[in-house]
């Protein structure tokens, strides 16, 4: 609680000073930041941009394996596209119907999008995507010419 203090020279002018409470101001800033983030994640704030899922990319000898976290997303709401060497994952995490009052939301809902340029030539015919346990796994095989080739080392005669 702020306490009004009289400034020694302010008694003549009737001015008061408010006591500075840094922890209270920090708490107000934290509340405002939490509200802003909640609005962004829920799509109710001033911006309705797509969010980006957490992704791991692994490179094997014959393919790139991309794993994206999409908890609660149905496979029919996901689109995977490969154009040249760019992989695009997009879709929508739909808001589920609730019986009670939602008091806090930290899981994102709404449109999502993730794009990555693969560092080599992919084989578009063999791309495979599966969604299981909230993880989308996309396997993008490398084109034959992009795969590493073992070269036998011979001795000099």
C-alpha positions as CSV (number, residue, x, y, z in Angstrom):
1,X,0.0,0.0,0.0
2,X,1.4,3.4,-1.0
3,X,1.9,5.9,1.8
4,X,1.6,9.6,1.1
5,X,4.7,11.4,2.4
6,X,5.1,15.1,2.8
7,X,8.1,16.7,1.2
8,X,9.8,19.1,3.6
9,X,9.6,22.0,1.2
10,X,6.2,20.8,-0.1
11,X,4.4,21.8,3.0
12,X,4.3,25.3,1.6
13,X,2.8,24.2,-1.7
14,X,0.6,21.3,-0.5
15,X,2.4,18.7,-2.6
16,X,2.7,15.0,-1.6
17,X,4.9,12.2,-2.8
18,X,3.8,8.6,-3.4
19,X,6.1,6.0,-1.9
20,X,7.9,3.9,-4.6
21,X,7.1,0.2,-4.3
22,X,9.1,-1.6,-6.9
23,X,7.7,-5.1,-6.2
24,X,4.2,-3.8,-6.7
25,X,5.2,-2.3,-10.0
26,X,6.9,-5.5,-11.0
27,X,3.8,-7.5,-10.2
28,X,1.7,-5.1,-12.3
29,X,4.1,-5.5,-15.2
30,X,4.0,-9.3,-14.8
31,X,0.2,-9.3,-14.9
32,X,0.1,-7.1,-18.0
33,X,2.7,-9.3,-19.7
34,X,0.7,-12.5,-18.9
35,X,-2.5,-11.0,-20.2
36,X,-0.7,-9.9,-23.4
37,X,0.7,-13.4,-24.0
38,X,-2.7,-15.0,-23.2
39,X,-4.3,-12.8,-25.8
40,X,-1.7,-13.6,-28.4
41,X,-1.9,-17.4,-27.8
42,X,-5.7,-17.4,-27.8
43,X,-6.0,-15.2,-30.9
44,X,-8.1,-12.7,-29.0
45,X,-5.5,-10.0,-28.9
46,X,-4.6,-7.3,-31.4
47,X,-2.8,-9.9,-33.6
48,X,-4.2,-13.1,-35.0
49,X,-1.0,-14.5,-36.4
50,X,-0.2,-18.1,-36.8
51,X,1.9,-19.7,-34.1
52,X,4.8,-22.0,-34.8
53,X,5.1,-25.5,-33.2
54,X,8.2,-26.8,-31.5
55,X,10.2,-28.8,-34.0
56,X,13.2,-31.2,-34.1
57,X,15.0,-31.8,-37.4
58,X,17.3,-34.8,-37.7
59,X,19.5,-35.6,-40.7
60,X,20.1,-39.3,-41.5
61,X,22.2,-40.6,-44.4
62,X,19.1,-41.2,-46.6
63,X,16.5,-38.7,-45.2
64,X,15.6,-35.7,-43.1
65,X,13.2,-36.4,-40.2
66,X,11.1,-33.5,-39.0
67,X,9.2,-33.9,-35.7
68,X,6.7,-31.2,-34.8
69,X,4.7,-31.0,-31.5
70,X,1.0,-30.7,-32.3
71,X,-0.8,-31.8,-29.1
72,X,-4.6,-32.2,-29.6
73,X,-4.4,-31.5,-33.3
74,X,-6.4,-33.9,-35.5
75,X,-4.6,-35.3,-38.6
76,X,-7.3,-33.9,-40.9
77,X,-6.4,-30.4,-39.7
78,X,-2.8,-30.7,-40.8
79,X,-1.3,-29.9,-44.2
80,X,2.2,-31.0,-45.2
81,X,3.7,-29.7,-48.5
82,X,7.1,-30.0,-50.1
83,X,8.0,-27.4,-52.8
84,X,11.5,-27.8,-54.2
85,X,13.6,-28.0,-50.9
86,X,11.1,-26.1,-48.7
87,X,8.9,-28.2,-46.3
88,X,5.8,-26.5,-45.0
89,X,3.6,-27.7,-42.1
90,X,0.4,-25.8,-41.5
91,X,-3.0,-26.3,-40.0
92,X,-5.2,-25.4,-37.1
93,X,-5.3,-26.4,-33.4
94,X,-9.0,-26.1,-32.7
95,X,-10.5,-24.9,-29.5
96,X,-12.2,-27.8,-27.7
97,X,-15.6,-27.3,-26.1
98,X,-15.5,-26.9,-22.4
99,X,-18.1,-27.3,-19.8
100,X,-16.5,-25.1,-17.2
101,X,-14.9,-21.7,-17.2
102,X,-11.4,-21.5,-18.7
103,X,-9.3,-19.8,-16.1
104,X,-6.0,-20.0,-17.8
105,X,-4.7,-21.0,-21.2
106,X,-1.0,-21.7,-22.0
107,X,-1.5,-24.1,-24.9
108,X,-1.8,-22.4,-28.2
109,X,-4.9,-22.7,-30.4
110,X,-5.7,-21.4,-33.8
111,X,-3.6,-21.4,-37.0
112,X,-0.1,-22.7,-36.9
113,X,2.6,-22.7,-39.6
114,X,6.2,-23.9,-39.8
115,X,8.5,-23.7,-42.8
116,X,12.1,-25.0,-43.3
117,X,14.5,-25.1,-46.2
118,X,16.2,-28.4,-46.4
119,X,19.9,-28.3,-47.1
120,X,19.8,-30.6,-50.1
121,X,17.7,-32.1,-52.8
122,X,14.8,-34.1,-51.5
123,X,13.0,-36.9,-53.2
124,X,9.4,-35.7,-53.3
125,X,7.9,-39.1,-54.2
126,X,8.9,-40.7,-51.0
127,X,7.7,-38.1,-48.4
128,X,5.8,-39.7,-45.5
129,X,3.9,-38.0,-42.7
130,X,2.4,-39.6,-39.6
131,X,0.7,-38.0,-36.6
132,X,0.8,-40.1,-33.4
133,X,0.7,-39.1,-29.7
134,X,0.6,-35.4,-30.5
135,X,3.8,-35.5,-32.6
136,X,3.8,-35.1,-36.4
137,X,6.7,-37.0,-38.0
138,X,7.6,-36.1,-41.6
139,X,10.3,-38.2,-43.3
140,X,11.7,-36.5,-46.4
141,X,14.0,-38.9,-48.3
142,X,17.1,-37.4,-49.9
143,X,17.4,-37.6,-53.7
144,X,19.9,-40.2,-54.8
145,X,22.5,-37.6,-55.9
146,X,22.2,-35.8,-52.5
147,X,22.9,-39.0,-50.5
148,X,26.5,-39.4,-49.2
149,X,28.5,-41.9,-51.1
150,X,31.3,-43.9,-49.6
151,X,34.4,-43.7,-51.6
152,X,36.9,-46.6,-51.4
153,X,40.4,-45.5,-50.7
154,X,43.0,-47.4,-52.7
155,X,46.7,-47.5,-52.2
156,X,49.1,-46.0,-54.7
157,X,50.9,-48.7,-56.8
